[in-house]
Structures are given as C-alpha cells and as structure tokens.
C-alpha cells in the first residue's frame, strides 16, 4: 500500500546494506583500538544506526537525542529544538553522530556545536544521505552513505507525516502525496 506512493526507488535494501558495511569498515580503520559512542539523532536514523552499530567491530556504546527543525512540515523552520537530550556524559569520548539525512544543515550545525561544548575527545558526523543542494549552514561530514538530489525521500527510517519509515529501501515520494 505504501509503495504506490513511491515515484522511484533510489537505493535498494541490498545497496543500503552494502554501503553500511563500507561505512563500518571506514569507522573501524579510523578508530582502531578505541571505544566509540554512536549518538543517534531520532527518529529518522534509528534503523541506520542499528544496522551500522551491528556492522562495527569495535567497542561501542549508544545514546540518543531527539531534535527538530521541521515540525510537521517538509522544510526546515531554521529553529532547532532539543526534545530529548543525551543520557550520558560525552566528555573525553570519541563521538560519532549518526543522522539519516543532512539537508539544510540547520539542525546538525546547531547540534554539533552544542555537543562540541561538552568536550568530547573527538566528534564526527556520519550521515546516510547528504543533500548538498539544500545546504544553508556549513557542516563537516566525515562519513557519507550517499549523496542525493533535492527530492523528498522516505524509507529506511525516513518519514513523511510519520509514515514510510518501515520501507526497506529509500525512495522518492510522489509530489502529489506531500503537496510538492
């Protein structure tokens, strides 16, 4: 039923799995001999982080944050709100922020600055999808799954109106579904 709303599949389940494995190997090389903490930016990144975490062969802890600059719309409001903060102290730790999509950069620019003020040993960003055409704030990305065009994408944790997260692939939503 949800699939009828998809205009085009951008990345299949197999492509996602392969790319997650590649990202895990890169992180293992960069952090060999170290313990890392993955911080998932909820809710969109939860599936990506679960797969990434299971693919990384290093000591690894997890925490979660919920932040929003979208509200109920399809474009960033520019106002970032933390709706769930971390449960653990990150000072002196090697942090990788795991995000589903880097779009305008508003949310991640704010979040990375906020976390940096908490004095981690290192902080890096891993985003499944990067949409550079929409960037309005500078954000340094260390690990990128895929660079995508300026289209409204759903699946593999990404949603529209809290739907489509459970699709096993990433697809472009038909504009008539979201009024685009």
C-alpha positions as CSV (number, residue, x, y, z in Angstrom):
1,X,0.0,0.0,0.0
2,X,2.8,2.5,0.9
3,X,4.7,1.5,-2.2
4,X,2.1,3.1,-4.5
5,X,3.2,6.5,-3.2
6,X,6.8,6.0,-4.3
7,X,7.9,7.6,-7.5
8,X,11.3,5.9,-7.8
9,X,13.5,3.7,-5.6
10,X,16.8,5.4,-5.1
11,X,18.6,2.8,-3.1
12,X,17.6,-0.9,-2.7
13,X,17.8,-2.8,0.5
14,X,20.9,-4.6,-0.8
15,X,22.6,-1.3,-1.7
16,X,21.9,0.1,1.7
17,X,23.3,-3.0,3.4
18,X,26.5,-2.9,1.3
19,X,27.0,0.8,2.0
20,X,26.5,0.4,5.7
21,X,29.2,-2.3,5.7
22,X,31.6,0.0,3.9
23,X,31.0,2.8,6.4
24,X,31.6,0.4,9.3
25,X,34.9,-0.7,7.8
26,X,35.9,3.0,7.4
27,X,35.0,3.8,11.0
28,X,36.9,0.7,12.2
29,X,40.0,1.9,10.4
30,X,39.7,5.5,11.8
31,X,39.0,4.3,15.4
32,X,41.2,1.2,15.6
33,X,41.9,0.4,19.2
34,X,39.4,3.0,20.6
35,X,36.0,2.8,22.0
36,X,33.4,4.9,20.3
37,X,30.0,6.3,21.2
38,X,27.3,6.4,18.5
39,X,24.7,9.1,19.0
40,X,21.5,8.6,17.0
41,X,19.5,11.6,16.0
42,X,16.0,10.3,16.4
43,X,13.8,9.3,14.9
44,X,14.9,9.0,11.3
45,X,18.3,7.5,12.0
46,X,17.3,4.6,14.2
47,X,17.3,1.9,11.5
48,X,20.5,3.2,10.0
49,X,22.2,3.3,13.4
50,X,21.0,-0.1,14.4
51,X,22.5,-1.6,11.2
52,X,25.7,0.5,11.5
53,X,26.2,-0.5,15.1
54,X,25.9,-4.2,14.4
55,X,28.4,-3.9,11.5
56,X,31.1,-2.1,13.5
57,X,33.6,-4.4,15.2
58,X,34.8,-2.1,17.9
59,X,33.8,-1.4,21.5
60,X,30.7,0.8,21.0
61,X,28.2,2.5,23.3
62,X,25.0,4.2,22.1
63,X,22.9,7.2,23.1
64,X,20.0,9.1,21.6
65,X,19.0,12.6,21.0
66,X,15.8,14.0,19.5
67,X,16.0,17.3,17.8
68,X,13.7,19.0,15.4
69,X,13.7,22.0,13.0
70,X,10.9,20.6,10.8
71,X,7.8,20.5,13.0
72,X,5.1,18.9,10.9
73,X,6.3,20.4,7.6
74,X,8.6,19.3,4.8
75,X,11.2,22.0,5.0
76,X,13.3,23.2,7.9
77,X,12.0,26.1,10.0
78,X,15.5,27.1,11.0
79,X,14.6,26.9,14.7
80,X,16.2,23.9,16.4
81,X,14.6,22.4,19.4
82,X,16.0,19.6,21.5
83,X,13.2,17.3,22.6
84,X,15.4,14.5,24.1
85,X,18.9,15.1,25.4
86,X,21.7,12.5,25.9
87,X,21.6,10.2,28.9
88,X,25.4,10.1,29.3
89,X,28.3,12.4,29.7
90,X,30.3,12.6,26.5
91,X,33.4,14.4,27.8
92,X,36.6,12.7,26.7
93,X,34.8,10.2,24.5
94,X,35.0,9.5,20.8
95,X,31.6,10.6,19.4
96,X,30.1,9.7,16.1
97,X,26.7,11.5,15.5
98,X,24.6,9.3,13.3
99,X,22.0,11.1,11.2
100,X,19.6,9.9,8.5
101,X,19.8,13.0,6.2
102,X,21.8,16.2,6.0
103,X,19.7,18.7,4.3
104,X,19.7,22.5,5.1
105,X,22.4,21.9,7.8
106,X,20.5,24.0,10.4
107,X,19.9,21.1,12.8
108,X,23.3,19.5,12.6
109,X,25.2,22.8,12.6
110,X,23.5,23.6,15.9
111,X,23.7,20.1,17.3
112,X,27.4,19.6,16.6
113,X,28.3,22.9,18.2
114,X,26.2,22.0,21.2
115,X,27.9,18.6,21.6
116,X,31.4,20.1,21.0
117,X,30.9,22.3,24.1
118,X,30.5,19.2,26.1
119,X,34.2,18.4,25.5
120,X,34.3,15.1,23.6
121,X,37.8,13.7,22.7
122,X,36.6,13.7,19.0
123,X,33.3,14.3,17.3
124,X,32.5,13.2,13.8
125,X,29.3,13.1,11.7
126,X,28.0,10.0,9.8
127,X,25.0,10.7,7.6
128,X,23.3,8.1,5.5
129,X,22.1,10.7,3.0
130,X,23.6,14.1,2.0
131,X,21.6,16.6,0.0
132,X,24.2,19.4,-0.6
133,X,21.9,21.4,-2.9
134,X,19.8,22.5,0.1
135,X,22.7,23.4,2.4
136,X,22.4,26.8,4.1
137,X,24.7,26.2,7.1
138,X,28.2,24.7,6.9
139,X,28.5,21.2,8.3
140,X,31.6,19.0,8.1
141,X,30.7,15.4,7.2
142,X,33.2,12.6,7.9
143,X,31.2,9.6,6.7
144,X,28.5,9.8,3.9
145,X,26.4,6.9,2.7
146,X,25.0,8.5,-0.4
147,X,24.7,12.0,-2.0
148,X,21.2,12.5,-3.3
149,X,19.4,15.1,-5.4
150,X,16.9,17.6,-4.0
151,X,14.0,15.3,-3.7
152,X,11.7,14.3,-0.9
153,X,12.9,10.8,0.2
154,X,11.4,8.2,2.6
155,X,12.0,4.7,3.8
156,X,14.7,3.0,5.9
157,X,13.7,5.3,8.9
158,X,12.9,8.4,6.9
159,X,9.3,9.6,7.0
160,X,6.7,11.9,5.8
161,X,4.0,12.6,8.4
162,X,5.4,9.6,10.4
163,X,4.7,7.2,7.6
164,X,7.0,5.2,5.3
165,X,9.8,4.6,7.9
166,X,9.3,0.9,7.6
167,X,10.1,0.6,3.9
168,X,13.2,-1.5,3.5
169,X,14.6,0.8,0.7
170,X,14.9,4.6,0.2
171,X,12.6,6.0,-2.4
172,X,11.4,9.4,-3.7
173,X,7.9,10.2,-2.6
174,X,5.5,11.3,-5.3
175,X,4.9,15.1,-5.1
176,X,1.2,14.7,-5.0
177,X,1.4,12.8,-1.7
178,X,3.0,15.6,0.2
179,X,1.8,18.6,-1.9
180,X,5.1,19.3,-3.5
